[in-house]
Amino acid sequence: GLTLDQAGDLYVDDYKNNRVLYYAAGSTTATRVYGQGGSFTSSTANNGGISATSLSTPMGLNLDQAGNLYVDDYNNNRVLYYPSGSTTATRVYGQGGDFTSNTANNGGISATSISNPFGVNVDSSGNIYVTDRGNSRVLKFQTRLSTTTLAPSVVAAQAPFSAGATMMDMGSLSTFSDFTGTVTATIQAGSGTSGAVLGGTTSVSASNGVATFSNLTINLGGTGYIVVFSSTGAQSDTTNTIDVSGTPAGYWPFSEESGTTTADLSGNNNTGTITGATWTSGEISSGLSFNGSSNYVTMGSPSTLKFGTSNFTIMAWFKTTSTSYERIVDMGLNSWNNGFDLGVNVNNTCVSTGCVAAELGGGGSKANSVSFGSTSTFNDGKWHLAAMVVNQTAQTMQLYVDGVAQTPNLQSGTCGTVSGTTVNIASCTSTNATSSTDPFDVGADRYGSTTGYVFSGSIDEVRAYNYALDSALVQNQYNSDVNTLSEYAASASFSGTVGSTATYTLPISLTYQLTPAPGWSLSITSTTLTSGSNTLPTTASNITAVTGVCTVNGTCSSNTLTNNISVPMALPAGATAPTAVKFFSTASGTGTGAYTVTPTISVAIPATAKPGTYTSTMTLSAVSGP
């Protein structure tokens, strides 16, 4: 990662050397080093021991408007805050305030714990957002309450509390500054399910402009709530909200890119075993491709994925052009027996071919089973997020695609009644999501020795929750996913003989929501062009062009460079730091889809060079934002 301050000075996380370097504007020589006790010749992880001045594999950094630096200290499971110009951290996130500890989820998974942070950002209000990679979530640390209404802050992907917990300490999420008067915490009407109760002190007065909720709690009950903090003592009425989402019972991001297993990052460790499905590009990073005849992923039959007659939610990204009846996520349901499925083109549920459908088994009786599809179609070869929500408490089911509740079309002969986008299942007396014989599978329905209804297309980011998500939480997950741009990289070795010139391109495909667009940045490193003991000067290789174009489901802007770096530009002789950064913006684009960035690199071997074949390895990486 790298970032620029307002003066054009550059900060680079030199993660393999366990340090962050500072370059004054226009200089290629660092004049400040973080993580190595002031030494530019040391690269030891936690040099001198874990402290406020040590680092171990920093993987991201950012600056606030005052020039203060935030660094993701990846292997130390923390984020450090450095006052502007200082190389000693004065604030630590993820270790309970202890600069000498680096335990993952120190004290247990909570609103203050971090495991392998992989990105940090700071908004204009000074709030900090951390990609808590090891815990599959994004955390927002609030630092102030402004004098205008703030948008909701979302803990994306999973909650800031432990699975199975019944009470959460809200205090660590609830320190606000820069206002006067009294702040009061309430649960937003209509959020989550009924019965949410705040405990402890729900109203506090500001002390020197700061209000801290030190013993505020909320009962969890296995669902999500929105807690609103408001004050009438500032210059105008002010509010801030925290969306407290529940922990998934299963989460398979399909991010391994290779191998025959896929990890469950929910904490329940229900590893998926891959049969036949192949790795491909996903909605966020990598995903799995299914052939429509024999491929599937099975998670077995663990108790944590047996929802029975309780509330649950299934979510998955999918991409298909199929017109056949196929399963995205499935357990049982064959012959209307107990189980569930989320699929496409389910028999007799589509008004038009290409619908998404949800089914819930009724103990062997079609009349007691639920089966319905969307009236809209989604087999357009583009990525879509499907979610089925079963609320046995409220006796309802809903189907969402891309965060939008779908109008249901009931299969004739099954139970339930339609009201708007909801299916009322009060008349369905035997619905049960747990099969006693069949496993939890992705991409197929396996019953007995038969594998059927195999998906044809790609699937990514599968999630299962043991509670019913409300519409706001489904929408939040969709928004979080489409605005997530993981780091992508490509490498190649370029060779050329004396007197030759060769041109190479390295396309990198990114996927994210184009509106609003975060933009992206591209960095390029290169090893020295060598032939045995002979080396070539920096000017031997150049970036001659960088282009960006929408490739799927979106309309891009003119792709104009938004910084002042021009091409061609010479690449440096060695990969000691990112060599060039290009910023593109798609702010005027629309839609959600793939965006392909293609740098063109020219390698010229002068005729005056010493004889030999010269080789350099160049690595390109693209990340979200500047």
N, C-alpha and C positions, 0 to 999 in steps of 0.2 A: 504494500500500500504506500501511497504518497499523497501529500497535500501541500497546498501553497497558502501562505498567509497573505494579508492584504498588501504587503509591500513586495510580493513576488518571491519571497524567500521560500526555499523548498525543504520539506521534511520527508525523509525516506525511511521506512522500516526495513532495515537490513537484517531480515529475520535469521538467515543462516549464521550471521556473525553476532546474533543476540544483542543487537543495538539499534538505535535510531540515530540517523545522521541529519545534521542541519547544514544547508548550503545557503549562503547569502545570495541574493538575486544576481544572476549573471555569472556566478562562480561555479566551477566544477570541483572545488576543493572544500571539503567539509570543515567547518570551524567550531562545531559543537557536537558532542557525542553523548547519548543517553544510554545507560546500562553497563558501561565499562569503566566507571570511576574516573572518567576524563581521559582514558587512554585510547588512542586511535589504533594501537597495534595489538590490542587484546580482543578476543572474541569468545571468552569463556561465558557459558550460561551461568547466571547468578554469581557473577564475579564478586568474590568477597562474602558470599552468602546471600540468602534471600533478604532483601531490604528495600527501602524506599528508593534506592539508586540502582537496583539490579533488574535485569530482564532475562527472560528465557523464551526465545522464538516469538518476538512481537509480530503479530499478523494483521494489524490494522491500526490506523491512527487518524485523528481529526483535530481541528482547532475550533474553539468557540470564537465569538466576535471580538473578544478581548485579547485573543492570541494565546490563551491557555491551551495546553496540549493534553489530549487524552490518547492513551496507548493501550491496545489489546495485548496483554502479556499472556500469550496463549498457553504455554506450558506451565505457567504459574497460576492459571485459573483465576485471573483477576484483570481489572482495568485500572490503570494508574492515571492520576491527574497531576500535571506539572504546571505550576504558575508560569506565566509568560517569562521566558528567558532562563528559567531554572531547570537544572537536570536532576533535581531531587523532588520526588513525588510528595505531595502533602495530603493526598486523599486516595484511598484504595476502595474499590468496589469488588465484592465477592469473597472477602476474607474477614468479614466482621470487624473491619478497622485495623486488622493486624498486618503490618508490613513484613513480618517474618514468617508468615504461613503461606503455603501454596496448595492446600488441599482442595481437590475438586468437591464442590457442594459442601463446603465447610459448615458443619452443623446440620447437614441434611438439605435436601432440595427445598428451597424456599424463595421468598421474594428478594432475598439478599444474597443468594448463592449463585455461583457461576462455574461452568465447566467448559474449558477450552473456548474462550471468546474469539470470534472470527470476524468482527467488524464493529465499528463504533461510529456514531454520528451525533451531531449536536445541532438542535434546531435554533431558530432565532431567539427563542425564549430561554435558551440555556439548558433545556431538557436533554438528557443523554439517552440514546438508544443503543443497546448492545445486542449483537447477534450471539446468543448463548448456544453455540453450536452443539456442545455435548449434551445439552438438555433440550434440543430441538425447539427453541423458542426465541422470541425477541423480547427483551426487557426494556421498559422505559423508566428511567430514574428522574423523578421530577425535582426541579431545583427552585422553581418559583411559581407563584400564582400572579398572573398579570392583572391589570385593571380592565381587561376586556374579556369577553367570553372566549374560552379556549375550546378547541375541538376535542373529542374524546381521545384518550390515550389508550392504545390497545396492546395487551400482552398477547402476541400472535402465536399460534400453533399450539401452545399449551399453557397451563396456569402457573402462577408463581407459588404453588403450594404442592405438597406431597400427595401422591395418589393414596386414596384411602383415608386421608385426614378428614376430620369433622369440623375443625375450627382453624381459622387462619388469622395470624397476627397482621393487621393492616398497617401497623405503625411505620414500618420501614418504607411503605409506599406513600406516606402521608406527611411529608414535611414541606411547607410552603412558605415563601418569603415575599418581600416587597409589597406588603399591603398592611392596612390597619384594621382594627375591629375584630370580630369573632367569626371563626370558620366553623360550619356545621356539616357533618357527614350524614347523608341519607341514602337509602336505596331507591334508585330510580323506578318509578311506577311502571309496571309492565315488563321489566327486565327479568330474565331468568324465570323461575317458577315461584309460586306463592310460598310464603313461609320463611323467606330470608330475614334474618334478624341481626342487627348490629349490636355488639356488646361493648362494655367498657365506656370510656369517655368519648362521646360523639360530638361534643362541642368544646372548642378551646379558644382562648383569646390570644392575640398576638403579643409577643414579648420582643420588643426592639424590632418589630416588623416581621417576626418569624412565628409561625404557628406549627406546633409539632403534636401529632397524635401518637402518644407513647404506648397506649394500651387499648387501642381500638381493635376489635375482632369482628369476624363475620362467620356465621355458621354456613357450612358449605353445602351439604346435602347432595353432592354429586352433580351440580349444575353450574351455570354461570350467572353472575349478577353484575349490574353496573352501579357502582357506588359514586355518588355525586358529592363533591366538597364545594360549598358555596359560602360567600361572605357578602354582606351588605355594608361593610365598614370601609371599603376602598372607595376610590373616586366614583366608581359606578358598580352596579351589581356584578359580581364575578363568580364564575363556576369553573370547576375542573372535574373531570370524570376519570374513573379507572374501570376498565372492563376486566372483570375477574373471571377468566375462562377455566373450564375444568380440564383435567389431565386425560389424554387419550388412553383407552384400554389397549390400543395397538396402533403403532405408527411405523409404516414401512416406506421411507422416501425413495427406495430403489436408487441409491446414489453410489453404489459400489463400482459400477462400470464394467465389472468382470466377475467371473466366478459363478458358482451354482447355489449360493445361499444369499439371502438378503436380511439385514439386521432389523430388529424391532427396537426402535428408539424410545418407546413409551416407558421403559423401565421394567416391563414385564418379560422381556427377553424371549418372545415367541418368534424365533428365527424362521423365516420362510425358506423352503426348499424349492428350487427352480427346476422344472422338468421341461426341457425343450425351448422355452422362451429365451430370446436372445437380447443382448444389451443394445440399446439405441439411445438417441437423444430424447430427453424427457421434457416435460413442461418447465421444470426448474433446472435440473442438471441432466442426469441420465435417467432412463426409464427402461421398460421391458416391452419387447415386441412379441405378439402371439400370432400363431399361424392359422388359426381357425379350425384346426383339426385335432391337435394332440397336446398343445402346450398348456401349462398351468403352473401356479405357485401355490404350495400348501403350507399353512401354518399349523396343521394338525388340529387337535380338539382340546386346547387348554381351557381350563375353567374360566379364565379371564375373558374369553371370547364367546362364552355361552350366556346369552342375554335372557333366555327364557321368556317370561312374561313381564320383564322389566323394560324400562325405557332404554333406547339406544339410538345411535346415529352411525351411519356408514358414509364415508366420503372417498372419492377417488377421481383423479384426472384421467380422461380417456380421449382417444383419437381414433376414428374409424370412418370408413365409407361403406360398411357392410349393410346389407338389407336382411340379414338372417337373425334369428333368435339367438342371442349370445349373452353370456354372463360376464359382468365386470367383477363383482364380489359376490360370493355365494356360500351358504351353508345349508345342505339338505334341500328340502321343499319338494323333492320328487314325488309325484302323485299326490300333491297337496299335503304331504306329511309336514311335520314341524320343521321349521327352518326359515330362511329368508333369501332373497336375492335382489341385487341391484344390477340391472342389465339393459340391453338395447333390443328393440324389435320383439319384445315379449309377445307371445301369441295373443291375438285378439285384444291388445291394449292400445295399439296405435291407431290414431285417426289416419295418419299417413306414415309410410315406412320411414324409419329413422328416429323413432321416439326413444326416450329414456323411460325405463319402467322400474317399479318397486313391487315386491311381493312378500307376503308374510303368511306362513303356513298355518293351517287350521286343523291339525291332528288327523289328516287323511280325508277331510271333508272339503270339497271345493266351495260349498255353500258357507263354510265358516272361515275360508281363507280370503285374504285381501290381495287383489291384483289390479294395478292400474298403471297407465302410461301418460306421458306428457302429450298435449295436443300439438306442441311444436316439435320440429325434427332437428337432429344434431349429428347426423352422419355425413358431415361435410368435409371430413379430412382435417379438421382443425381441433385444437385442444379445448376441452370443456371440463368443468368441474361438476360432477354429479354428486348429490347428497340425498339419502333417504333418512327421514327423521321419524322414529316411532315413539310416540308418547302414550304409553299404556295408562299412565295416570289420568291424562286428559281424554284418553280413548280417541286419539287422532293419529293420522299419518300425513306427512307432506313430502313432496319431491321437489328438489331444487336443482337448477342447472345454472352455472355461472353466477351463483348467489341470488338468483331470482326464483321465487316460488312458482311452480308450474301448475297450470290448470289441468286437473286429472281427468282421465277417461277410464272408467271402470270396465273391467272385463265382465261380460255377461255371465251370470251364474255365480259370481263371487259376492261377498258381503260388503257392506259399507254404503254410505251415502255421501254425496259430494256437496260441499258448501264453499263456494269460492275456490280457493287453492288448497282446501283441507278435505281429507277423507275422514269422516266420522266412523269409527270402528266399534261403537258401543254394542252393535248387534252381532259382532263377531265374537262369539263366546269362547272359542277354543284356540285363539292365536298364541303361538309359541315359537320363538326364534331359534330354539336350540334343537338340533338334530341329535338323536342318541347314537346315530351310526355314521353320519357323514361329517367330513372335516370342514374347517374354515379355509376356503380357497379363493384365489384371485385368477380370473381369466377362464374359468370353466366350472361346470357342475359335475362333481364326482359323487356317484351314488353306487354303493356296492363295488363291483369291478368295472363299472362303466364310467367313461369320461365323455361328457356331452356338452353341448351348447358352448363350444370353445370360442373365445373371443378372437376376432380378426382385426388387428390394429395394435395400438400402443396404450399402455397404462402406466401411470406414475402417481406418487404421493398418495398412498392408500392409508386411510385413518379409520379407526373404529373407536367410538365413545360409548361408555356405559350409562349415558344419560341423553336426553333429548336436547339438542342445540336449538336455541330460538333463532328467529330470522336474522337478528343483528349479528349473532355469532357466526352463522353460516356466511353472511355477507363479509364479515371481517376476515374470515379465513380465505375467502376468494380474493379479496383485496390484497391481503398479505402475500398470497402466492403469486399473483400476477405482477406484483411490484418487487418480487425477489429476483435479483440478478446475481447468481453465484459467480465466482471467478472462473473464467475459462482460459485455457492456455493451449498453445500449439507450439511444437518445436520441430526443427528440421536442420539437417546438416547440409551446407551448401559447399560444393566443390568446384574448382575451376583451375585450368592449367594456365601457364604463363601466356600473356597476350590475349586471353579470352575475356569475354564479358557475358555473364548469365543473369537472367531476371527470374525471380521466384515470387510466387504469391502464397500467402497463408491465410485462407479465409477462416474466420471464427464466427459461428452462429450464436447469437444471443436471443433470449426470449424474455420479454417483459411487456407490461402495459405501456402503450405509447402515449396515453393521455390519462393522468399527467405523466410526463416522461422524466425520469431522473437523469437522462443522458448517460454517457459512458465514457470511460477513458481507456486508452490503449498504451501499454508500456512495452518496450522492446529491449531485450538484452542480447548481447552477442559475445561469444568467446573470441579470442584473438584469432585472426586468420593466420594459420601456420602451415608450414610444410617441413616436417622434421624440426630442426632448430631455427629455421628461417621464419620470419614474421613479416606481415605487410602493414603499411601505415593505416591509420583510421580511415582515410579517404578511399580505401579500396572497396568499401561497401557503403551503400546509401539507401535511404528510404526515398523512393521516387514518386510514390503516390499512396494515398489512403482513401478508400471509398467505403461508403455504407449504403445499404439498400434494404428496403422491406422485402421479405421473401414470402411471408404468409400473413393473411388476415390483418392487413393494416395499410394505411396510407401514410407514407413518410413525407416529411418536409424536404427541403432542397438539400439537406445533408451538408450544410455549410460549416466549415471549421469555425468554432467559436473562440479559439485562442489565436495567438499571433505567430505560432510556429508554422513555418512553410516548408514545402518539399521542393527539390530534394534536400536531404540533410545527411550529413555524414554520421555513421555509427561509430561508437568508440572502439578502442582496441580491445577492451576487456569487459567482462560482465560484472563490474564492481557495483553497479547501480543501474536502475532503469535508465535507458538512454534517450528516450523520446516519448512524449506524451501527446496524444491527439484527443481533442474533445469534439464530439459531435453532439448535436441536440436534435431530438425529434419532437420538440414541444408542440409543433403544429400538426403532428400526425394524429391519427385516430386508430382505435382498435387495439387488439392484443395479438401479438404474433412474433414470428421470428425476424430478427434483424441481423443481416450478415455483414461483417466488417472485413474488408480485404486489403491488407497492406501489400504493396509491391516493393520488393527489395532487389536492388541491383548489386551484383558482386563483380568487380572488374579487377582482373589480375594484370598489372602492367607488364609490358614486354621487357621492361628493364629489371623486373624482379628476378631473383635467383631461380633456377629451374626447379620444378616440382609441382605437385598438385596441392593447392592450398584449401584448407577446410575450416569452416567456422560453424558453430551451432548457435542458432538464434532462437530465442524463446519469446513468444508474444503472449501477453495476458490482457484480458479486458475485464473491467470491473464496473459496477454501477456507480454513477455519480462522478464528480470531478476528481 
